[in-house]
Amino acid sequence: MNRFMKIVPLLVLPAAAAVATGFAVPGCDQPKIQCTSGHGEFAAKLTLVNGTGACAGLKGAKYGVQSYVKGMAGERPTFDKPPVAIKADEIGQLLAEYEQEVADEKQLSSTGDFADVEPDSLGFCKVNQMSVATLMLAAKPASVDMMGKMIPALPAVSLRYEWSDLKFFVSAGAPGTQFTAKLKYTKDGCTAEYDVVGLAPAVGCELTATVTGADGKPMTMATGMPDDTLCSPCADIGKKRARGSGISPDVETVCDPGALLCVPKKAPPSLLATPIRCAPTPPPAMTGGGA
């Protein structure tokens, strides 16, 4: 009998026998989750704290979020305390509308490193001080498009996003898909401060209605009202929703009436006591003749 055959029986002893013989049974502990953020577009509810004028009228917004591995080309990557970046959809929309390039695209996003390797006792991962995102666009003169339609002039734009107290809720079931933060928003001379809660993926939830158009045909019209059912992770064939929202069934959501976006129903972590279980979706009816 060789050495390996003598060792094998010791590895399959019951726990009590293993302790009695002085051998410990290897554990199967699950590795601890590390701090990270959800990737992609977040829907956010903004609650005004201070400010007046046009800057104080924000209700909701969408932000692209991405955390990534540190390390230059040729270097060993670092996974602890990764950087995270936030870019407002508003910035992308303005760039497309003005059709202007910027000298340094890094200024369009706010970035900062996670302060923690693992979530704290409440499941949150704090982010260190974020850089300031800025956008400066020159005025755009009026023009005429290829169809001869007049495109009105656009004024110069100055925009600034300053994030603070950013933290993500991170768990095995919700890996960084909810965040809370404070935002100082400045645009063209006015400034407002907001408390922000965000949820990924970003899902719109405006109620629509079917009406008869001027041509006598049915058409879909936005109502400006919220529809909580659009936040559901479950499909609803009866309402012509072939797919669910994509939001985790563990998360308690609400369609915010101001933002018309699906957001956490309560301060993160907004989790259901019992996760939603969707009924199986029946396959589509088969049509056409047989063989």
C-alpha positions as CSV (number, residue, x, y, z in Angstrom):
1,M,0.0,0.0,0.0
2,N,1.5,3.3,-1.0
3,R,1.5,6.6,1.0
4,F,-1.5,8.1,-0.8
5,M,-3.8,5.1,-0.1
6,K,-3.1,5.5,3.6
7,I,-4.1,9.1,3.6
8,V,-7.4,8.8,1.7
9,P,-9.5,7.1,4.5
10,L,-8.6,10.0,6.9
11,L,-10.2,12.5,4.6
12,V,-13.6,10.9,4.6
13,L,-14.0,10.3,8.4
14,P,-17.1,11.8,10.0
15,A,-16.5,15.1,11.8
16,A,-16.6,13.6,15.3
17,A,-14.2,10.8,14.4
18,A,-11.9,13.3,12.7
19,V,-11.8,15.4,15.9
20,A,-11.1,12.4,18.0
21,T,-8.1,11.4,15.9
22,G,-6.8,14.9,15.8
23,F,-7.5,15.7,12.1
24,A,-9.6,18.7,11.1
25,V,-12.1,18.4,8.3
26,P,-11.6,21.1,5.6
27,G,-14.3,23.7,5.6
28,C,-16.5,24.9,2.7
29,D,-16.8,28.6,3.6
30,Q,-18.1,30.8,0.8
31,P,-15.6,33.5,-0.2
32,K,-16.5,36.9,1.0
33,I,-17.9,39.2,-1.7
34,Q,-15.7,42.2,-2.6
35,C,-16.8,45.8,-3.1
36,T,-18.0,46.5,-6.6
37,S,-20.7,48.4,-8.4
38,G,-23.4,47.4,-10.9
39,H,-22.4,48.0,-14.5
40,G,-24.5,49.9,-17.0
41,E,-27.3,52.4,-16.7
42,F,-28.8,53.3,-13.3
43,A,-32.1,55.1,-12.7
44,A,-32.0,57.6,-9.9
45,K,-34.4,59.6,-7.8
46,L,-33.2,63.1,-6.8
47,T,-34.5,64.8,-3.7
48,L,-33.8,68.5,-3.5
49,V,-31.8,69.6,-0.4
50,N,-30.9,73.1,-1.3
51,G,-31.1,75.4,-4.4
52,T,-33.4,77.5,-6.5
53,G,-34.0,78.3,-10.1
54,A,-33.7,75.9,-13.1
55,C,-31.1,73.7,-11.3
56,A,-33.5,72.9,-8.5
57,G,-36.1,71.2,-10.7
58,L,-34.6,67.8,-11.2
59,K,-36.7,64.8,-10.2
60,G,-34.9,61.9,-11.7
61,A,-32.0,61.0,-14.1
62,K,-30.0,58.2,-15.6
63,Y,-26.3,57.6,-14.9
64,G,-23.9,55.2,-16.5
65,V,-21.9,53.4,-13.9
66,Q,-18.8,51.2,-14.3
67,S,-16.2,49.8,-11.8
68,Y,-13.1,48.4,-13.3
69,V,-9.8,46.7,-12.5
70,K,-6.8,48.8,-11.8
71,G,-3.5,48.3,-13.6
72,M,-1.7,49.6,-16.6
73,A,-0.8,47.5,-19.6
74,G,1.8,45.0,-18.7
75,E,1.2,45.3,-15.0
76,R,-0.5,42.9,-12.7
77,P,-4.2,43.9,-12.2
78,T,-5.4,44.9,-8.8
79,F,-8.9,43.8,-7.7
80,D,-9.1,45.3,-4.2
81,K,-10.7,48.7,-3.9
82,P,-11.4,49.2,-7.6
83,P,-12.2,52.6,-9.2
84,V,-15.7,53.4,-10.1
85,A,-16.9,56.0,-12.7
86,I,-20.2,57.8,-13.1
87,K,-21.3,59.6,-16.2
88,A,-24.7,61.5,-16.5
89,D,-26.9,60.7,-19.5
90,E,-27.4,64.4,-19.8
91,I,-23.7,64.8,-20.8
92,G,-24.0,62.3,-23.6
93,Q,-27.3,63.9,-24.8
94,L,-25.8,67.4,-24.9
95,L,-22.7,66.1,-26.8
96,A,-25.0,64.5,-29.4
97,E,-27.2,67.6,-29.7
98,Y,-24.3,70.1,-30.0
99,E,-22.2,67.8,-32.2
100,Q,-19.0,69.1,-30.5
101,E,-15.9,67.3,-29.4
102,V,-14.2,67.8,-26.0
103,A,-10.4,68.1,-25.4
104,D,-10.4,65.6,-22.5
105,E,-13.1,63.0,-22.4
106,K,-12.0,61.9,-18.9
107,Q,-13.5,65.2,-17.6
108,L,-17.0,63.9,-18.6
109,S,-17.1,61.3,-15.8
110,S,-16.6,61.4,-12.1
111,T,-14.2,58.8,-10.8
112,G,-13.0,57.5,-7.4
113,D,-11.7,54.4,-5.7
114,F,-13.7,52.2,-3.3
115,A,-12.6,52.9,0.3
116,D,-13.3,49.4,1.4
117,V,-12.3,45.9,0.2
118,E,-15.4,44.3,1.6
119,P,-18.9,45.6,2.5
120,D,-19.3,46.9,6.0
121,S,-21.7,45.3,8.6
122,L,-24.7,46.9,6.9
123,G,-23.6,45.7,3.4
124,F,-22.4,49.1,2.1
125,C,-19.2,49.9,0.3
126,K,-18.1,53.5,0.5
127,V,-16.3,55.3,-2.3
128,N,-13.5,57.8,-1.7
129,Q,-13.7,61.4,-3.0
130,M,-14.9,61.6,-6.6
131,S,-13.4,63.8,-9.2
132,V,-15.6,66.5,-10.7
133,A,-17.3,65.9,-14.0
134,T,-17.4,69.0,-16.3
135,L,-18.7,69.9,-19.7
136,M,-18.2,73.2,-21.6
137,L,-19.9,73.6,-25.0
138,A,-19.8,76.6,-27.2
139,A,-23.0,78.2,-28.6
140,K,-24.3,76.5,-31.8
141,P,-25.7,78.7,-34.5
142,A,-28.9,78.0,-36.3
143,S,-28.8,75.8,-39.3
144,V,-30.8,74.0,-41.9
145,D,-30.9,70.2,-42.2
146,M,-30.9,68.1,-45.4
147,M,-34.7,68.3,-45.6
148,G,-34.7,72.0,-45.4
149,K,-36.0,72.2,-41.9
150,M,-34.6,75.0,-39.7
151,I,-32.6,73.9,-36.6
152,P,-32.7,76.6,-34.0
153,A,-29.6,78.0,-32.4
154,L,-28.4,76.6,-29.0
155,P,-26.8,78.7,-26.2
156,A,-23.4,77.9,-24.7
157,V,-23.5,75.3,-21.9
158,S,-21.5,75.0,-18.7
159,L,-22.2,71.9,-16.6
160,R,-20.7,70.5,-13.4
161,Y,-21.4,67.3,-11.4
162,E,-19.9,67.0,-7.9
163,W,-20.6,63.7,-6.1
164,S,-20.0,62.9,-2.4
165,D,-20.9,60.3,0.2
166,L,-21.3,57.7,-2.6
167,K,-21.8,54.2,-1.4
168,F,-23.1,51.0,-3.0
169,F,-25.1,48.2,-1.4
170,V,-23.2,45.0,-2.2
171,S,-24.5,41.4,-1.5
172,A,-24.5,38.1,-3.4
173,G,-28.0,38.8,-4.5
174,A,-27.6,42.5,-5.2
175,P,-23.9,43.1,-6.3
176,G,-23.8,46.9,-6.3
177,T,-27.1,47.5,-8.0
178,Q,-28.3,50.1,-5.4
179,F,-26.5,53.3,-4.4
180,T,-26.9,56.4,-2.3
181,A,-25.1,59.7,-2.7
182,K,-25.1,63.4,-2.5
183,L,-24.9,65.5,-5.7
184,K,-24.0,69.2,-6.2
185,Y,-25.3,70.1,-9.6
186,T,-24.3,73.3,-11.4
187,K,-25.5,74.5,-14.8
188,D,-25.1,77.9,-16.5
189,G,-24.7,79.7,-13.2
190,C,-27.3,78.1,-11.0
191,T,-26.6,75.4,-8.4
192,A,-28.6,72.9,-6.4
193,E,-27.8,70.1,-4.0
194,Y,-29.6,66.7,-4.0
195,D,-29.8,63.4,-2.1
196,V,-29.7,60.6,-4.7
197,V,-30.7,57.0,-4.6
198,G,-30.0,54.8,-7.7
199,L,-31.0,51.4,-9.0
200,A,-29.8,49.2,-11.9
201,P,-30.9,48.5,-14.5
202,A,-32.6,51.7,-15.4
203,V,-36.2,51.1,-16.3
204,G,-38.8,53.7,-17.4
205,C,-42.3,53.2,-16.0
206,E,-44.6,55.8,-17.6
207,L,-48.1,54.7,-18.1
208,T,-49.3,54.7,-21.7
209,A,-52.7,54.7,-23.2
210,T,-54.0,53.6,-26.6
211,V,-56.0,56.4,-28.4
212,T,-57.3,57.0,-31.8
213,G,-55.1,59.2,-34.0
214,A,-56.2,61.8,-36.5
215,D,-55.9,59.1,-39.2
216,G,-58.4,56.9,-37.3
217,K,-55.7,54.4,-36.4
218,P,-54.8,53.4,-32.8
219,M,-51.7,55.0,-31.4
220,T,-49.9,54.9,-28.0
221,M,-49.8,58.1,-26.0
222,A,-47.8,58.8,-22.9
223,T,-49.9,59.9,-19.9
224,G,-47.3,61.4,-17.5
225,M,-48.5,59.0,-14.8
226,P,-46.5,56.2,-13.1
227,D,-47.1,52.5,-13.7
228,D,-45.7,50.3,-11.0
229,T,-46.3,47.1,-13.0
230,L,-43.5,48.1,-15.4
231,C,-41.0,47.6,-12.6
232,S,-42.0,44.0,-12.1
233,P,-39.3,41.4,-12.9
234,C,-42.1,39.2,-14.2
235,A,-43.5,39.1,-17.8
236,D,-47.2,39.8,-18.2
237,I,-48.5,38.5,-21.5
238,G,-52.0,39.9,-20.8
239,K,-50.5,43.4,-20.8
240,K,-48.3,42.6,-23.8
241,R,-45.1,42.5,-21.7
242,A,-43.1,39.5,-23.1
243,R,-40.3,40.2,-20.6
244,G,-39.9,41.4,-17.1
245,S,-38.1,44.6,-16.2
246,G,-34.7,42.9,-15.5
247,I,-34.6,44.3,-12.0
248,S,-33.7,41.7,-9.3
249,P,-36.8,40.0,-7.8
250,D,-35.1,40.6,-4.4
251,V,-35.5,44.4,-4.7
252,E,-38.6,46.3,-3.5
253,T,-39.3,49.0,-6.2
254,V,-41.7,51.8,-7.0
255,C,-42.3,53.9,-10.0
256,D,-41.4,57.3,-8.9
257,P,-44.2,59.8,-10.1
258,G,-41.7,62.6,-10.6
259,A,-38.9,60.7,-12.3
260,L,-41.2,58.1,-14.0
261,L,-38.3,55.6,-13.4
262,C,-38.2,52.4,-11.3
263,V,-36.3,53.3,-8.1
264,P,-35.8,51.7,-4.6
265,K,-39.1,52.0,-2.7
266,K,-37.2,52.8,0.5
267,A,-33.7,53.9,1.4
268,P,-31.3,51.3,0.2
269,P,-31.0,48.5,0.8
270,S,-34.6,48.3,-0.4
271,L,-35.2,44.5,-0.2
272,L,-38.3,42.4,-0.1
273,A,-38.8,40.0,2.8
274,T,-39.8,37.4,0.3
275,P,-38.3,37.6,-3.2
276,I,-40.8,37.7,-6.1
277,R,-41.3,34.3,-7.9
278,C,-42.5,34.7,-11.4
279,A,-44.9,32.2,-12.9
280,P,-43.6,30.4,-16.0
281,T,-44.3,32.2,-19.2
282,P,-46.2,30.1,-21.7
283,P,-44.6,29.6,-25.1
284,P,-46.0,31.6,-27.9
285,A,-48.9,30.0,-29.8
286,M,-47.8,28.2,-32.9
287,T,-49.4,29.3,-36.2
288,G,-49.3,27.9,-39.7
289,G,-50.3,24.7,-41.3
290,G,-48.8,21.3,-40.5
291,A,-47.0,18.8,-42.7
